[in-house]
Amino acid sequence: MTDQTPIPPATREPLLYGVVDVLRADRVAGWVIDRTDPARNATVEIRREGRLIGTVTANRPRKDLERQAVGTGAYGFAFAFDPPLEEGMEFTVAVKARSQDGAELVLQPVANAARTISAEKRALGRILGELADLRDDISDLQRNLASAEQGRQTFQERLELVQLRIETAVSAMAAPPPTHSGWLAAVAIGGAVIAVGSLAIGIFSLFAG
């Protein structure tokens, strides 16, 4: 950790602010504050090569933050790598903070947090992070599609059940004398309902398919 961590002036954006001030082969550490409510603590995700390897809460007391009157000062986090990173592989680590309201912020290392990383390695690290985000988006999309398909099937089954009940009710009707005009009306209404039900199922199947 460092007492030289810069504290920005209070502004509306970003909602989260923080940094990584330790990035070594054995651990990563830093701090993050939720500016919308300093009494709350953000969650920090640690990824290695795009894969989530740990989640911690940023609630550790930090004396440097306390001295600078940054909220409660208890916004620190730390995570130990097990196994440790290979030599020179710090660039594969990505740290993202998330507030209780869902706001997100990728925490960047300060200048002296780790050894100098080449521009090529920094670019590769960003690509790994973007691939991880894309993988998460694909997973969310797959879950949404599965849920939508289940909903479509349930809706279609209910339509078919309603149609079956109507058909059963109409066929069970005992035919009254020919002079009973109400019978013709009932048959006409029943037929119309069946037709509408069949049309609804056909249209739904066409668009859902």
VMD Tcl script that draws the C-alpha trace (Angstrom):
set ca {
  {0.00 0.00 0.00}
  {1.09 3.62 -0.38}
  {0.37 6.92 1.33}
  {0.76 8.68 -2.00}
  {-2.55 7.39 -3.40}
  {-4.24 10.39 -5.09}
  {-7.68 11.35 -3.79}
  {-9.81 13.08 -6.44}
  {-12.14 15.98 -5.66}
  {-15.78 15.04 -5.02}
  {-17.69 14.97 -8.29}
  {-20.81 13.26 -9.53}
  {-18.85 10.96 -11.85}
  {-17.68 8.31 -11.57}
  {-19.93 6.76 -8.96}
  {-17.07 4.49 -7.94}
  {-13.48 5.54 -7.49}
  {-10.46 3.48 -6.52}
  {-7.11 2.08 -7.57}
  {-4.88 -0.97 -7.35}
  {-1.77 0.02 -5.41}
  {-0.22 -3.44 -4.94}
  {0.14 -5.95 -7.77}
  {2.67 -8.69 -7.16}
  {3.04 -12.35 -8.00}
  {1.53 -13.33 -4.64}
  {-1.19 -10.70 -4.07}
  {-3.20 -7.76 -5.33}
  {-4.52 -4.96 -3.13}
  {-6.10 -1.54 -3.39}
  {-9.17 0.42 -2.40}
  {-12.47 1.61 -3.85}
  {-15.23 3.90 -2.54}
  {-18.87 4.18 -3.55}
  {-19.42 7.93 -3.78}
  {-23.20 7.63 -3.80}
  {-23.12 6.21 -0.27}
  {-19.77 6.12 1.57}
  {-21.34 3.90 4.25}
  {-21.61 1.04 1.75}
  {-18.78 -1.18 0.56}
  {-18.21 -2.25 -3.01}
  {-17.53 -5.80 -4.17}
  {-14.28 -6.45 -6.03}
  {-13.82 -9.18 -8.63}
  {-10.36 -10.53 -9.39}
  {-9.82 -12.11 -12.81}
  {-6.80 -13.89 -14.18}
  {-6.56 -14.33 -17.93}
  {-10.22 -13.38 -18.09}
  {-11.33 -16.05 -15.62}
  {-12.90 -15.08 -12.29}
  {-10.69 -16.40 -9.50}
  {-11.96 -14.52 -6.48}
  {-14.38 -11.97 -5.05}
  {-13.71 -9.80 -1.99}
  {-15.43 -6.94 -0.21}
  {-13.66 -3.59 -0.06}
  {-14.11 -3.02 3.67}
  {-10.58 -3.08 5.11}
  {-9.52 -0.02 7.14}
  {-6.90 2.14 5.41}
  {-4.96 4.65 7.51}
  {-4.02 6.71 4.44}
  {-7.71 7.12 3.61}
  {-8.56 7.95 7.22}
  {-5.87 10.66 7.32}
  {-7.31 12.23 4.18}
  {-10.87 12.01 5.57}
  {-12.12 9.77 2.80}
  {-15.44 8.54 4.19}
  {-14.99 5.96 6.90}
  {-11.57 4.99 5.55}
  {-12.60 1.33 5.45}
  {-12.52 0.74 1.71}
  {-9.44 -1.43 1.26}
  {-9.26 -4.88 -0.26}
  {-6.61 -7.57 -0.74}
  {-6.50 -10.92 -2.47}
  {-3.76 -13.58 -2.36}
  {-3.00 -15.54 -5.51}
  {-2.92 -19.29 -4.95}
  {-0.90 -20.46 -6.73}
  {1.16 -17.28 -7.21}
  {1.45 -15.72 -10.63}
  {4.29 -16.74 -12.86}
  {7.16 -14.30 -13.28}
  {6.10 -11.28 -15.33}
  {2.45 -12.33 -15.63}
  {0.94 -9.52 -13.55}
  {-0.54 -8.06 -16.73}
  {-2.99 -10.98 -16.91}
  {-4.78 -9.74 -13.77}
  {-7.89 -7.56 -14.06}
  {-9.69 -6.00 -11.10}
  {-13.28 -4.77 -11.31}
  {-15.33 -3.11 -8.57}
  {-19.13 -3.30 -8.42}
  {-21.43 -1.23 -6.20}
  {-24.61 -2.51 -4.58}
  {-26.50 -0.47 -7.20}
  {-24.76 -2.30 -10.04}
  {-22.28 0.43 -11.06}
  {-18.96 -0.99 -12.26}
  {-15.40 0.31 -12.48}
  {-12.22 -1.36 -13.71}
  {-9.53 -0.50 -11.16}
  {-6.21 0.52 -12.69}
  {-2.81 0.05 -11.03}
  {-1.02 3.18 -9.85}
  {2.42 3.89 -11.26}
  {4.39 1.99 -8.61}
  {1.90 -0.84 -8.02}
  {3.87 -3.31 -10.12}
  {6.96 -3.60 -12.22}
  {6.97 -1.79 -15.53}
  {4.72 -3.56 -18.00}
  {5.35 -3.22 -21.71}
  {2.76 -1.68 -24.00}
  {2.28 -5.05 -25.69}
  {1.49 -6.77 -22.41}
  {-0.90 -4.00 -21.40}
  {-2.73 -4.39 -24.70}
  {-2.93 -8.14 -24.21}
  {-4.29 -7.63 -20.71}
  {-7.04 -5.36 -22.07}
  {-7.90 -7.94 -24.71}
  {-8.20 -10.64 -22.06}
  {-10.51 -8.41 -20.06}
  {-12.68 -7.68 -23.09}
  {-12.89 -11.38 -23.91}
  {-14.01 -12.08 -20.34}
  {-16.75 -9.43 -20.62}
  {-17.84 -10.91 -23.95}
  {-18.00 -14.39 -22.43}
  {-20.20 -13.05 -19.62}
  {-22.48 -11.32 -22.14}
  {-22.83 -14.54 -24.12}
  {-23.71 -16.47 -20.95}
  {-26.38 -13.90 -20.06}
  {-27.80 -14.08 -23.58}
  {-27.95 -17.87 -23.46}
  {-29.82 -17.75 -20.15}
  {-32.27 -15.18 -21.53}
  {-32.90 -17.24 -24.67}
  {-33.52 -20.37 -22.59}
  {-35.98 -18.46 -20.41}
  {-37.76 -17.00 -23.46}
  {-38.07 -20.42 -25.08}
  {-39.56 -21.87 -21.91}
  {-42.04 -18.99 -21.75}
  {-43.01 -19.48 -25.40}
  {-43.64 -23.18 -24.88}
  {-45.72 -22.55 -21.75}
  {-47.84 -19.92 -23.52}
  {-48.46 -22.16 -26.52}
  {-49.42 -25.08 -24.28}
  {-51.96 -22.88 -22.50}
  {-53.46 -21.75 -25.81}
  {-53.79 -25.33 -26.97}
  {-55.41 -26.30 -23.66}
  {-57.96 -23.50 -23.98}
  {-58.75 -24.57 -27.54}
  {-59.20 -28.17 -26.41}
  {-61.57 -27.15 -23.63}
  {-63.67 -25.08 -26.03}
  {-63.88 -27.91 -28.54}
  {-64.87 -30.34 -25.79}
  {-67.55 -28.00 -24.46}
  {-69.06 -27.43 -27.90}
  {-69.09 -31.12 -28.81}
  {-70.78 -31.98 -25.50}
  {-73.69 -29.70 -26.15}
  {-76.96 -31.60 -26.75}
  {-78.66 -30.40 -29.93}
  {-82.02 -28.77 -29.06}
  {-85.04 -28.69 -31.38}
  {-84.53 -27.01 -34.75}
  {-86.79 -24.15 -33.72}
  {-84.35 -23.15 -30.95}
  {-82.53 -20.18 -32.47}
  {-80.19 -19.95 -29.45}
  {-78.52 -23.22 -30.48}
  {-77.38 -21.75 -33.78}
  {-75.97 -18.72 -32.03}
  {-74.10 -20.92 -29.55}
  {-72.63 -23.01 -32.34}
  {-71.63 -19.91 -34.27}
  {-69.94 -18.37 -31.22}
  {-68.18 -21.62 -30.39}
  {-66.89 -21.96 -33.93}
  {-65.66 -18.38 -33.91}
  {-63.81 -18.88 -30.64}
  {-62.17 -22.05 -31.97}
  {-61.14 -20.24 -35.14}
  {-59.66 -17.34 -33.19}
  {-57.79 -19.74 -30.91}
  {-56.35 -21.64 -33.85}
  {-55.35 -18.40 -35.55}
  {-53.63 -17.14 -32.39}
  {-51.65 -20.38 -32.08}
  {-50.66 -20.22 -35.75}
  {-49.52 -16.60 -35.54}
  {-47.62 -17.18 -32.29}
  {-45.88 -20.24 -33.72}
  {-44.96 -18.31 -36.86}
  {-43.27 -15.46 -35.03}
  {-41.79 -17.57 -32.24}
  {-40.34 -20.07 -34.67}
}
mol new
graphics top color blue
foreach p $ca { graphics top sphere $p radius 0.5 }
foreach p [lrange $ca 0 end-1] q [lrange $ca 1 end] { graphics top cylinder $p $q radius 0.2 }
display resetview
